[in-house]
Amino acid sequence: MTTAAILTAAGSGSRLGYDEPKALVGLGGRPLVAHAARRLVASGVVDVLVVTAPRARADDVTRALAAEDLPIPVRVVEGGASRQASVAAGLAALPQEVDVVLVHDAARALVPPSLVARVAQAVRSGHRAVIPGVPVSDTIKQVGEVSVEGAPVLATVSRDRLRAVQTPQGFSRELVDRAHVAGLVRAASEATAATDDAALVEAIGIGVWLVDGAEDAFKITTPRDLAAAELALAGHLAVDELEQVEAALVALRAERRSPVPEGRDRSPAPEGRDRSPVPEGREPTESDAVPDDEAAS
């Protein structure tokens, strides 16, 4: 199976208090999109990476990713009016041979590579739609109609079967394509768009499977979240996971650049999808090309 990851990085940074896109906000010396991309690739299960970027900032995202020297083909495309539309743009850019798709938010920049691998493995084992989730720790109340003065409490909801959903979410290529086509009318704005891709799958009557998520895959949305991410990088992620991520990337680079073992096929990347990320709408130049001895599928 060939697995692609779509990394959504087209959102604004307004709630973080930044004028630039959230994906380009710095965290420990790297933009969020670079952290997320490194962890996706370090999982060892992603063969192709497509990144959706804000319009007019695709070049900036391209440069940020090129600096990481990721050892798989990377393509940058412009995002749409909503997250759903951006994922659809990413799907349209995937090579034909891809049959497993992971969709991940750049805002979940510290996702453990082990979680990425867990989701991909669940799809490969036969679950056509897979989401990671963590138990809900807060007490949850169901309320009635909400007004400026408040709302009546109708019931206390049991937390036993509630999960807070994360990304990456994994799908068979055929299913996620079909779900996005069926939900196309919703993609025009965030007001009507699905908040995740699993919701589009549910809307066409297909079941979704849940696997254990991870605390470090939290979403960076507010300045408080960003501060928590900085603390994580300086604390429990400072040595173990950072070293593991870098070690995995070094090993993958060496594997992709070494001679192909006898009997193993290593076809070149599809035309237009080489390792150097190229923004959608711009023709690759000689500087974008990957040398023949470095091409990888």
Sequence and secondary structure as in RCSB ss.txt:
>XXXX:A:sequence
MTTAAILTAAGSGSRLGYDEPKALVGLGGRPLVAHAARRLVASGVVDVLVVTAPRARADDVTRALAAEDLPIPVR
VVEGGASRQASVAAGLAALPQEVDVVLVHDAARALVPPSLVARVAQAVRSGHRAVIPGVPVSDTIKQVGEVSVEG
APVLATVSRDRLRAVQTPQGFSRELVDRAHVAGLVRAASEATAATDDAALVEAIGIGVWLVDGAEDAFKITTPRD
LAAAELALAGHLAVDELEQVEAALVALRAERRSPVPEGRDRSPAPEGRDRSPVPEGREPTESDAVPDDEAAS
>XXXX:A:secstr
  EEEEEE     GGGT SS GGGSEETTEEHHHHHHHHHHHTS  SEEEEEE TT HHHHHHHHHTTT SS EE
EEE  SSHHHHHHHHHHTS TT  EEEEEETTSTT  HHHHHHHHHHHHTT SEEEEEEE  S EEEE   BTTB
  EEEEE STT EEE S EEEEHHHHHHHHHHTGGGTTSTTTS SSHHHHHHHTT   EEEE  GGG    SHHH
HHHHHHHHHTTTTTHHHHHHHHHHHHHHHHHHS   TT       TT  SS  BTTS   GGG   GGG   
